[in-house]
């Protein structure tokens, strides 16, 4: 008797089989785990392919209906607790239970690529896991990189509570901070470069105090008609003195 299957719009028999197509037992286990299937509640069989020593996939037989979510895998219908055919198909000619007596197989599956395949020996998962080859490669963990945030959602300011409390309880008066300046006023007015650098650093930190001090960066007032020869080398090239056109001549122009 030749058994054939044909497409059919609906299923006549319960869906109790699930085919996971892959030649890797590791892929089978990952798929079974992702579907939340308990291996103790199903029977598992390896399905051969047309190529020698290459597996087609893993077939799971459920005691009841297969789960509703099966991912990319395929349902199989079960007829008479024996024959499995793909979903949305039917087989002919019809057979009865007497026809199974002469077939020495626990289950029979209609292979998607070729004819009927007998399923007798279930997969021994313990032996598969135990025989997995051990890797001898050495793993290298990369160093932690520098994380650059795209948005600043919070920030932290570290302060000395004792110093802050002291400043709030005893604020420094104008007279006190003008007495304790970090530079020498006389040397600054005389054009000492070191004191000028200290002055610039100070007013950068306390810009509001520059108004109280009233000391211009142009110490010799050359921009106001003076005759100074101040060297601006720290800000760029020195300003060359125009001997042909002294300030008096420029003023006349």
HUCORPE-V71183 format. One line per field, one symbol per residue. ss: DSSP state (H for helix, E for strand, C for the rest). psi: psi as a letter, one per 40 degrees, with the letter a starting at -180 (. if undefined). burial: 1 if it has 16 or more other ideal C-beta (glycine too) atoms within 10 Angstrom, else 0. A space follows every 50 residues. Layout:
# HUCORPE-V71183
ss=???
psi=???
burial=???
This chain:
# HUCORPE-V71183
ss=CCCEEEECCCCCCCEEEEEEECCCHHHHHHHHHHCCCCHHHEEEEEEECC CCCCEEEEEEEECCCCCCCCCCCEEEEEECCCEEEECCEEEECCCCHHHH CCCCCCEEEECCCCCEEEECCCCCHHHHHHCCCCCCCCCCCCCCCCCCCC CCCCCCCCCCHHHHHHHHHCCCCHHHHHHCCCCCHHHHHCCCHHHHHHHH HHHHHCCCHHHHHCCCCCCCCHHHCCCCCCCCCCCCCCCCCCCCCCHHHH HHC
psi=hhhiiiiidihdiiheihhhhiehddddddddddefhhdeeihhihhiad hiehidahhhhidaiiidhebeihihihhffdhhiiifiiiiiiiiddee dehgidihhhhddaaihhhdhihgddddddehihieihhhhiihihhhid ihdiihhhihdddddddddgihiddddddfieihdddddefhdddddddd dddddgddeddddfhidgdefdefeafifhhfdeeaiihhhgddgidddd dd.
burial=00100000001010111111101010011011001010000111111000 00001111111100010001001011111000111100111000000000 00000011111000001010001000000000000000000000000000 00000000000000000000000000000000100001000100110110 01100000010010000010010000000100000000000000000000 000
